[in-house]
Amino acid sequence: MSPGLFQSSPPDLAVEIDAERVVAVRLAWRGAAATVSAYAMEPLPAGAVVPSLVAPNMADVAAVGRAVSAAVGKIGGRLRRTALVVPDTVAKVSLIRFEKVPASATDLMELVRWQVKKSAPFPVEQAIVSYTPGVRAADGGQEFIVSMAREDIVGQYEAACAAAGLRAGLVDLATFSIVNSVLAGAVVPDGDWLLVHPTPTYATLAVLRGADVIFFRNRAEESEGPLADIVHQTAMYYEDRLKGRGFSRVLLAGNGDVPGVIDALRRALESRLQITVENVDPRPGAQMTDRIEASPELLARLAPAVGILPRERKAA
């Protein structure tokens, strides 16, 4: 599903860099079946990573690189290539519809870049732009999910990996990677479903119709009121503007760093939406080895790094 900020043959190592820590995950493959063979986490100093769409995210890239090196070092092995997961707020995500789609990939990219240029918060010439097809309309129109990020900002995350001796050949956003961890299972969720992804610095809501994103919203933490209220507004928009008939599932990707916060949010969402809210579980796409105790908190923390790998391997 994910557009990805870069595409290439996928590695077996994934690194997620967010505002608080580095997470490294290694997968082992037996045929098409993936297993999380090792993982490690390394905390970051306060302010080391400040996710932003329009400003540099790292004051000291080398310091972040040392955290990446420490996390990957705990995993062990000869690892040189990595998939890289970055915060959602690094990119602007748009859903764009075209009535007619150019036959040429080059012409389509030019059309996409021209379209996003209208609302870009920085010159599109400075941007990495990628897209993936979304919902196809009955009248022949096609929707695309488009990601746009400043090349120099993405370059900081790549440089932190390079400082650890890694080459990031695949870069994607945290929420897209979590979605991919859900879609990597054998069964794609039926109907429309909602993913709620809160973090200490931002929160993202995504509505999917099967495997297709039909709504994506990101906001700074608490900048627009309580998250439960934003979810309720999203549900109303979904019903009124997207002709939604109700969510078949609601998934919560909270990592539970602050005791009780995620459980309180779950109760609030269940009260507002009148549906059971489930924790994201990446194991349908990648099982854990027996020595890894798969608590709900750990599964949520590993979901972005786990999710970026299986779907891209299948697509490669």
Contacts in CASP RR format, 6 or more apart in sequence:
PFRMAT RR
TARGET T0000
AUTHOR 0000-0000-0000
METHOD contacts of the structure
MODEL  1
MSPGLFQSSPPDLAVEIDAERVVAVRLAWRGAAATVSAYAMEPLPAGAVV
PSLVAPNMADVAAVGRAVSAAVGKIGGRLRRTALVVPDTVAKVSLIRFEK
VPASATDLMELVRWQVKKSAPFPVEQAIVSYTPGVRAADGGQEFIVSMAR
EDIVGQYEAACAAAGLRAGLVDLATFSIVNSVLAGAVVPDGDWLLVHPTP
TYATLAVLRGADVIFFRNRAEESEGPLADIVHQTAMYYEDRLKGRGFSRV
LLAGNGDVPGVIDALRRALESRLQITVENVDPRPGAQMTDRIEASPELLA
RLAPAVGILPRERKAA
1 132 0 8 1.000
1 145 0 8 1.000
1 176 0 8 1.000
1 179 0 8 1.000
1 180 0 8 1.000
1 183 0 8 1.000
1 208 0 8 1.000
1 211 0 8 1.000
1 212 0 8 1.000
1 213 0 8 1.000
1 311 0 8 1.000
2 132 0 8 1.000
2 172 0 8 1.000
2 173 0 8 1.000
2 176 0 8 1.000
2 177 0 8 1.000
2 179 0 8 1.000
2 180 0 8 1.000
2 308 0 8 1.000
2 311 0 8 1.000
2 312 0 8 1.000
3 130 0 8 1.000
3 131 0 8 1.000
3 132 0 8 1.000
3 145 0 8 1.000
3 146 0 8 1.000
3 147 0 8 1.000
3 172 0 8 1.000
3 176 0 8 1.000
4 130 0 8 1.000
4 132 0 8 1.000
4 147 0 8 1.000
4 170 0 8 1.000
4 171 0 8 1.000
4 172 0 8 1.000
4 173 0 8 1.000
4 176 0 8 1.000
5 86 0 8 1.000
5 91 0 8 1.000
5 128 0 8 1.000
5 130 0 8 1.000
5 147 0 8 1.000
5 149 0 8 1.000
5 154 0 8 1.000
5 171 0 8 1.000
5 172 0 8 1.000
5 173 0 8 1.000
6 128 0 8 1.000
6 130 0 8 1.000
6 168 0 8 1.000
6 169 0 8 1.000
6 170 0 8 1.000
6 171 0 8 1.000
7 130 0 8 1.000
7 170 0 8 1.000
7 312 0 8 1.000
8 169 0 8 1.000
8 170 0 8 1.000
9 316 0 8 1.000
10 83 0 8 1.000
10 170 0 8 1.000
10 308 0 8 1.000
10 309 0 8 1.000
10 312 0 8 1.000
10 313 0 8 1.000
10 316 0 8 1.000
11 79 0 8 1.000
11 81 0 8 1.000
11 82 0 8 1.000
11 83 0 8 1.000
11 169 0 8 1.000
11 170 0 8 1.000
11 309 0 8 1.000
12 26 0 8 1.000
12 27 0 8 1.000
12 28 0 8 1.000
12 29 0 8 1.000
12 309 0 8 1.000
13 24 0 8 1.000
13 25 0 8 1.000
13 26 0 8 1.000
13 27 0 8 1.000
13 72 0 8 1.000
13 75 0 8 1.000
13 79 0 8 1.000
13 81 0 8 1.000
13 82 0 8 1.000
13 83 0 8 1.000
13 166 0 8 1.000
14 24 0 8 1.000
14 25 0 8 1.000
14 26 0 8 1.000
14 27 0 8 1.000
14 82 0 8 1.000
14 83 0 8 1.000
14 84 0 8 1.000
14 85 0 8 1.000
14 305 0 8 1.000
14 306 0 8 1.000
14 307 0 8 1.000
14 308 0 8 1.000
14 309 0 8 1.000
15 22 0 8 1.000
15 23 0 8 1.000
15 24 0 8 1.000
15 25 0 8 1.000
15 68 0 8 1.000
15 71 0 8 1.000
15 72 0 8 1.000
15 82 0 8 1.000
15 83 0 8 1.000
15 84 0 8 1.000
15 85 0 8 1.000
15 161 0 8 1.000
15 166 0 8 1.000
15 168 0 8 1.000
15 305 0 8 1.000
16 22 0 8 1.000
16 23 0 8 1.000
16 24 0 8 1.000
16 25 0 8 1.000
16 84 0 8 1.000
16 85 0 8 1.000
16 86 0 8 1.000
16 174 0 8 1.000
16 177 0 8 1.000
16 304 0 8 1.000
16 305 0 8 1.000
17 49 0 8 1.000
17 64 0 8 1.000
17 68 0 8 1.000
17 84 0 8 1.000
17 85 0 8 1.000
17 86 0 8 1.000
17 87 0 8 1.000
17 157 0 8 1.000
17 160 0 8 1.000
18 49 0 8 1.000
18 51 0 8 1.000
18 87 0 8 1.000
18 174 0 8 1.000
18 199 0 8 1.000
18 201 0 8 1.000
19 44 0 8 1.000
19 47 0 8 1.000
19 49 0 8 1.000
19 50 0 8 1.000
19 51 0 8 1.000
19 87 0 8 1.000
19 199 0 8 1.000
19 200 0 8 1.000
19 201 0 8 1.000
20 43 0 8 1.000
20 44 0 8 1.000
20 200 0 8 1.000
20 257 0 8 1.000
21 41 0 8 1.000
21 42 0 8 1.000
21 43 0 8 1.000
21 44 0 8 1.000
21 67 0 8 1.000
22 41 0 8 1.000
22 42 0 8 1.000
22 44 0 8 1.000
22 64 0 8 1.000
22 67 0 8 1.000
22 68 0 8 1.000
22 70 0 8 1.000
22 71 0 8 1.000
23 39 0 8 1.000
23 40 0 8 1.000
23 41 0 8 1.000
23 71 0 8 1.000
23 85 0 8 1.000
23 301 0 8 1.000
23 302 0 8 1.000
23 304 0 8 1.000
23 305 0 8 1.000
24 39 0 8 1.000
24 40 0 8 1.000
24 41 0 8 1.000
24 42 0 8 1.000
24 68 0 8 1.000
24 71 0 8 1.000
24 72 0 8 1.000
24 73 0 8 1.000
24 74 0 8 1.000
24 75 0 8 1.000
24 305 0 8 1.000
25 36 0 8 1.000
25 38 0 8 1.000
25 39 0 8 1.000
25 302 0 8 1.000
25 305 0 8 1.000
25 306 0 8 1.000
25 309 0 8 1.000
26 36 0 8 1.000
26 37 0 8 1.000
26 38 0 8 1.000
26 39 0 8 1.000
26 75 0 8 1.000
26 79 0 8 1.000
27 34 0 8 1.000
27 35 0 8 1.000
27 36 0 8 1.000
27 37 0 8 1.000
27 286 0 8 1.000
27 306 0 8 1.000
27 309 0 8 1.000
27 310 0 8 1.000
28 34 0 8 1.000
28 35 0 8 1.000
28 37 0 8 1.000
29 35 0 8 1.000
29 313 0 8 1.000
32 314 0 8 1.000
33 287 0 8 1.000
34 184 0 8 1.000
34 285 0 8 1.000
34 286 0 8 1.000
34 287 0 8 1.000
34 309 0 8 1.000
34 310 0 8 1.000
34 313 0 8 1.000
35 286 0 8 1.000
35 287 0 8 1.000
35 288 0 8 1.000
35 289 0 8 1.000
36 286 0 8 1.000
36 287 0 8 1.000
36 288 0 8 1.000
36 289 0 8 1.000
36 292 0 8 1.000
36 302 0 8 1.000
36 306 0 8 1.000
37 289 0 8 1.000
38 74 0 8 1.000
38 75 0 8 1.000
38 76 0 8 1.000
39 75 0 8 1.000
39 292 0 8 1.000
39 302 0 8 1.000
39 305 0 8 1.000
40 71 0 8 1.000
40 72 0 8 1.000
40 73 0 8 1.000
40 74 0 8 1.000
40 75 0 8 1.000
41 71 0 8 1.000
41 301 0 8 1.000
42 67 0 8 1.000
42 68 0 8 1.000
42 70 0 8 1.000
42 71 0 8 1.000
42 74 0 8 1.000
43 67 0 8 1.000
44 64 0 8 1.000
44 67 0 8 1.000
45 63 0 8 1.000
47 59 0 8 1.000
48 58 0 8 1.000
48 59 0 8 1.000
48 60 0 8 1.000
48 63 0 8 1.000
48 64 0 8 1.000
48 67 0 8 1.000
49 57 0 8 1.000
49 58 0 8 1.000
49 64 0 8 1.000
49 87 0 8 1.000
50 57 0 8 1.000
50 58 0 8 1.000
50 201 0 8 1.000
51 57 0 8 1.000
51 86 0 8 1.000
51 87 0 8 1.000
51 88 0 8 1.000
51 89 0 8 1.000
51 90 0 8 1.000
51 201 0 8 1.000
51 202 0 8 1.000
52 89 0 8 1.000
52 90 0 8 1.000
52 153 0 8 1.000
53 89 0 8 1.000
53 90 0 8 1.000
53 91 0 8 1.000
53 92 0 8 1.000
53 121 0 8 1.000
53 149 0 8 1.000
53 150 0 8 1.000
53 153 0 8 1.000
54 121 0 8 1.000
54 122 0 8 1.000
54 150 0 8 1.000
55 153 0 8 1.000
56 152 0 8 1.000
56 153 0 8 1.000
56 156 0 8 1.000
57 87 0 8 1.000
57 90 0 8 1.000
57 153 0 8 1.000
57 156 0 8 1.000
57 157 0 8 1.000
58 64 0 8 1.000
58 156 0 8 1.000
58 157 0 8 1.000
58 160 0 8 1.000
61 156 0 8 1.000
61 159 0 8 1.000
61 160 0 8 1.000
61 163 0 8 1.000
62 163 0 8 1.000
64 160 0 8 1.000
64 163 0 8 1.000
65 160 0 8 1.000
65 161 0 8 1.000
65 163 0 8 1.000
65 164 0 8 1.000
66 163 0 8 1.000
66 164 0 8 1.000
67 160 0 8 1.000
68 160 0 8 1.000
68 161 0 8 1.000
68 163 0 8 1.000
68 164 0 8 1.000
68 166 0 8 1.000
69 163 0 8 1.000
69 164 0 8 1.000
69 165 0 8 1.000
72 79 0 8 1.000
72 82 0 8 1.000
72 164 0 8 1.000
72 166 0 8 1.000
79 166 0 8 1.000
80 165 0 8 1.000
80 166 0 8 1.000
80 167 0 8 1.000
81 166 0 8 1.000
81 167 0 8 1.000
81 168 0 8 1.000
81 169 0 8 1.000
82 161 0 8 1.000
82 166 0 8 1.000
82 167 0 8 1.000
82 168 0 8 1.000
82 169 0 8 1.000
83 168 0 8 1.000
83 169 0 8 1.000
83 170 0 8 1.000
83 171 0 8 1.000
83 172 0 8 1.000
83 305 0 8 1.000
83 308 0 8 1.000
83 309 0 8 1.000
83 312 0 8 1.000
84 157 0 8 1.000
84 158 0 8 1.000
84 161 0 8 1.000
84 168 0 8 1.000
84 169 0 8 1.000
84 170 0 8 1.000
84 171 0 8 1.000
84 172 0 8 1.000
84 308 0 8 1.000
85 171 0 8 1.000
85 172 0 8 1.000
85 173 0 8 1.000
85 174 0 8 1.000
85 177 0 8 1.000
85 304 0 8 1.000
85 305 0 8 1.000
85 308 0 8 1.000
86 154 0 8 1.000
86 157 0 8 1.000
86 171 0 8 1.000
86 172 0 8 1.000
86 173 0 8 1.000
86 174 0 8 1.000
87 173 0 8 1.000
87 174 0 8 1.000
87 199 0 8 1.000
87 201 0 8 1.000
87 202 0 8 1.000
88 173 0 8 1.000
88 174 0 8 1.000
88 175 0 8 1.000
88 197 0 8 1.000
88 202 0 8 1.000
88 204 0 8 1.000
88 218 0 8 1.000
89 201 0 8 1.000
89 202 0 8 1.000
89 218 0 8 1.000
89 220 0 8 1.000
90 149 0 8 1.000
90 153 0 8 1.000
90 154 0 8 1.000
90 157 0 8 1.000
90 173 0 8 1.000
91 147 0 8 1.000
91 148 0 8 1.000
91 149 0 8 1.000
91 173 0 8 1.000
92 116 0 8 1.000
92 119 0 8 1.000
92 120 0 8 1.000
92 121 0 8 1.000
92 147 0 8 1.000
92 148 0 8 1.000
92 149 0 8 1.000
93 145 0 8 1.000
93 146 0 8 1.000
93 147 0 8 1.000
93 148 0 8 1.000
93 173 0 8 1.000
93 216 0 8 1.000
93 218 0 8 1.000
94 116 0 8 1.000
94 119 0 8 1.000
94 145 0 8 1.000
94 146 0 8 1.000
94 148 0 8 1.000
95 143 0 8 1.000
95 144 0 8 1.000
95 145 0 8 1.000
95 146 0 8 1.000
95 213 0 8 1.000
95 214 0 8 1.000
95 215 0 8 1.000
95 216 0 8 1.000
96 112 0 8 1.000
96 115 0 8 1.000
96 116 0 8 1.000
96 131 0 8 1.000
96 143 0 8 1.000
96 144 0 8 1.000
96 146 0 8 1.000
97 137 0 8 1.000
97 141 0 8 1.000
97 142 0 8 1.000
97 143 0 8 1.000
97 144 0 8 1.000
98 111 0 8 1.000
98 141 0 8 1.000
98 142 0 8 1.000
98 144 0 8 1.000
99 139 0 8 1.000
99 140 0 8 1.000
99 141 0 8 1.000
100 141 0 8 1.000
101 108 0 8 1.000
101 141 0 8 1.000
101 142 0 8 1.000
102 108 0 8 1.000
102 111 0 8 1.000
108 131 0 8 1.000
109 129 0 8 1.000
109 131 0 8 1.000
112 129 0 8 1.000
112 131 0 8 1.000
112 144 0 8 1.000
112 146 0 8 1.000
113 124 0 8 1.000
113 129 0 8 1.000
115 146 0 8 1.000
116 124 0 8 1.000
116 127 0 8 1.000
116 129 0 8 1.000
116 146 0 8 1.000
116 148 0 8 1.000
117 124 0 8 1.000
120 127 0 8 1.000
120 148 0 8 1.000
122 150 0 8 1.000
124 148 0 8 1.000
126 150 0 8 1.000
126 151 0 8 1.000
126 152 0 8 1.000
127 148 0 8 1.000
127 149 0 8 1.000
127 150 0 8 1.000
127 151 0 8 1.000
128 147 0 8 1.000
128 148 0 8 1.000
128 149 0 8 1.000
128 150 0 8 1.000
128 151 0 8 1.000
128 154 0 8 1.000
129 146 0 8 1.000
129 147 0 8 1.000
129 148 0 8 1.000
130 146 0 8 1.000
130 147 0 8 1.000
131 144 0 8 1.000
131 145 0 8 1.000
131 146 0 8 1.000
131 147 0 8 1.000
132 144 0 8 1.000
132 145 0 8 1.000
133 142 0 8 1.000
133 143 0 8 1.000
133 144 0 8 1.000
134 142 0 8 1.000
134 143 0 8 1.000
134 144 0 8 1.000
134 145 0 8 1.000
134 212 0 8 1.000
134 213 0 8 1.000
135 143 0 8 1.000
135 209 0 8 1.000
135 212 0 8 1.000
135 214 0 8 1.000
136 142 0 8 1.000
136 143 0 8 1.000
137 143 0 8 1.000
143 212 0 8 1.000
143 214 0 8 1.000
145 213 0 8 1.000
145 216 0 8 1.000
147 173 0 8 1.000
147 176 0 8 1.000
154 171 0 8 1.000
157 168 0 8 1.000
157 171 0 8 1.000
158 168 0 8 1.000
158 171 0 8 1.000
161 167 0 8 1.000
161 168 0 8 1.000
162 168 0 8 1.000
170 308 0 8 1.000
170 312 0 8 1.000
172 180 0 8 1.000
172 308 0 8 1.000
174 197 0 8 1.000
174 199 0 8 1.000
174 204 0 8 1.000
174 304 0 8 1.000
175 195 0 8 1.000
175 197 0 8 1.000
175 204 0 8 1.000
175 206 0 8 1.000
175 216 0 8 1.000
175 218 0 8 1.000
175 253 0 8 1.000
175 304 0 8 1.000
177 303 0 8 1.000
177 304 0 8 1.000
177 305 0 8 1.000
177 307 0 8 1.000
177 308 0 8 1.000
178 195 0 8 1.000
178 197 0 8 1.000
178 253 0 8 1.000
178 280 0 8 1.000
178 303 0 8 1.000
178 304 0 8 1.000
178 307 0 8 1.000
179 195 0 8 1.000
179 206 0 8 1.000
179 208 0 8 1.000
179 213 0 8 1.000
180 307 0 8 1.000
180 308 0 8 1.000
180 310 0 8 1.000
180 311 0 8 1.000
180 312 0 8 1.000
181 280 0 8 1.000
181 282 0 8 1.000
181 285 0 8 1.000
181 286 0 8 1.000
181 303 0 8 1.000
181 304 0 8 1.000
181 306 0 8 1.000
181 307 0 8 1.000
181 310 0 8 1.000
182 189 0 8 1.000
182 195 0 8 1.000
182 251 0 8 1.000
182 280 0 8 1.000
182 282 0 8 1.000
182 284 0 8 1.000
183 211 0 8 1.000
183 311 0 8 1.000
184 282 0 8 1.000
184 284 0 8 1.000
184 285 0 8 1.000
184 286 0 8 1.000
184 307 0 8 1.000
184 310 0 8 1.000
184 311 0 8 1.000
184 314 0 8 1.000
185 284 0 8 1.000
185 285 0 8 1.000
185 310 0 8 1.000
186 284 0 8 1.000
187 284 0 8 1.000
188 210 0 8 1.000
188 211 0 8 1.000
189 208 0 8 1.000
189 210 0 8 1.000
189 248 0 8 1.000
189 249 0 8 1.000
190 210 0 8 1.000
190 248 0 8 1.000
191 209 0 8 1.000
191 210 0 8 1.000
191 248 0 8 1.000
192 207 0 8 1.000
192 208 0 8 1.000
192 209 0 8 1.000
192 210 0 8 1.000
192 214 0 8 1.000
192 238 0 8 1.000
192 244 0 8 1.000
192 245 0 8 1.000
192 246 0 8 1.000
192 247 0 8 1.000
192 248 0 8 1.000
193 207 0 8 1.000
193 208 0 8 1.000
193 210 0 8 1.000
193 247 0 8 1.000
193 248 0 8 1.000
193 249 0 8 1.000
193 250 0 8 1.000
193 251 0 8 1.000
194 205 0 8 1.000
194 206 0 8 1.000
194 207 0 8 1.000
194 208 0 8 1.000
194 231 0 8 1.000
194 234 0 8 1.000
194 235 0 8 1.000
194 238 0 8 1.000
194 247 0 8 1.000
194 249 0 8 1.000
194 250 0 8 1.000
194 251 0 8 1.000
194 273 0 8 1.000
195 204 0 8 1.000
195 205 0 8 1.000
195 206 0 8 1.000
195 207 0 8 1.000
195 208 0 8 1.000
195 251 0 8 1.000
195 253 0 8 1.000
195 280 0 8 1.000
196 203 0 8 1.000
196 205 0 8 1.000
196 227 0 8 1.000
196 231 0 8 1.000
196 250 0 8 1.000
196 251 0 8 1.000
196 252 0 8 1.000
196 253 0 8 1.000
196 254 0 8 1.000
196 265 0 8 1.000
196 269 0 8 1.000
196 277 0 8 1.000
197 203 0 8 1.000
197 204 0 8 1.000
197 205 0 8 1.000
197 206 0 8 1.000
197 253 0 8 1.000
197 254 0 8 1.000
198 221 0 8 1.000
198 227 0 8 1.000
198 252 0 8 1.000
198 253 0 8 1.000
198 254 0 8 1.000
198 262 0 8 1.000
198 265 0 8 1.000
199 221 0 8 1.000
199 254 0 8 1.000
199 255 0 8 1.000
200 221 0 8 1.000
200 257 0 8 1.000
201 220 0 8 1.000
201 221 0 8 1.000
202 218 0 8 1.000
202 219 0 8 1.000
202 220 0 8 1.000
202 221 0 8 1.000
203 218 0 8 1.000
203 219 0 8 1.000
203 221 0 8 1.000
203 227 0 8 1.000
203 230 0 8 1.000
204 216 0 8 1.000
204 217 0 8 1.000
204 218 0 8 1.000
204 219 0 8 1.000
205 215 0 8 1.000
205 216 0 8 1.000
205 217 0 8 1.000
205 218 0 8 1.000
205 230 0 8 1.000
205 231 0 8 1.000
205 234 0 8 1.000
206 213 0 8 1.000
206 215 0 8 1.000
206 216 0 8 1.000
206 217 0 8 1.000
207 213 0 8 1.000
207 214 0 8 1.000
207 215 0 8 1.000
207 216 0 8 1.000
207 234 0 8 1.000
207 238 0 8 1.000
207 242 0 8 1.000
207 247 0 8 1.000
208 214 0 8 1.000
214 242 0 8 1.000
215 234 0 8 1.000
215 237 0 8 1.000
215 238 0 8 1.000
215 242 0 8 1.000
217 230 0 8 1.000
217 234 0 8 1.000
219 230 0 8 1.000
224 230 0 8 1.000
226 268 0 8 1.000
227 265 0 8 1.000
228 265 0 8 1.000
228 268 0 8 1.000
228 269 0 8 1.000
228 272 0 8 1.000
231 269 0 8 1.000
231 272 0 8 1.000
231 273 0 8 1.000
232 272 0 8 1.000
232 273 0 8 1.000
235 247 0 8 1.000
235 272 0 8 1.000
235 273 0 8 1.000
238 244 0 8 1.000
238 246 0 8 1.000
238 247 0 8 1.000
239 246 0 8 1.000
247 273 0 8 1.000
247 275 0 8 1.000
249 275 0 8 1.000
249 278 0 8 1.000
250 269 0 8 1.000
250 273 0 8 1.000
250 275 0 8 1.000
250 276 0 8 1.000
250 277 0 8 1.000
250 278 0 8 1.000
251 277 0 8 1.000
251 278 0 8 1.000
251 279 0 8 1.000
251 280 0 8 1.000
252 262 0 8 1.000
252 265 0 8 1.000
252 266 0 8 1.000
252 269 0 8 1.000
252 277 0 8 1.000
252 278 0 8 1.000
252 279 0 8 1.000
252 280 0 8 1.000
253 279 0 8 1.000
253 280 0 8 1.000
253 300 0 8 1.000
253 303 0 8 1.000
254 262 0 8 1.000
254 265 0 8 1.000
254 279 0 8 1.000
254 280 0 8 1.000
254 300 0 8 1.000
255 262 0 8 1.000
255 297 0 8 1.000
255 300 0 8 1.000
255 301 0 8 1.000
256 262 0 8 1.000
256 297 0 8 1.000
256 300 0 8 1.000
262 300 0 8 1.000
266 277 0 8 1.000
269 277 0 8 1.000
270 276 0 8 1.000
270 277 0 8 1.000
279 296 0 8 1.000
279 299 0 8 1.000
279 300 0 8 1.000
280 299 0 8 1.000
280 300 0 8 1.000
280 303 0 8 1.000
281 299 0 8 1.000
281 303 0 8 1.000
282 299 0 8 1.000
282 302 0 8 1.000
282 303 0 8 1.000
282 306 0 8 1.000
282 307 0 8 1.000
283 294 0 8 1.000
283 299 0 8 1.000
285 306 0 8 1.000
285 307 0 8 1.000
285 310 0 8 1.000
286 306 0 8 1.000
286 307 0 8 1.000
286 309 0 8 1.000
286 310 0 8 1.000
288 294 0 8 1.000
292 298 0 8 1.000
END
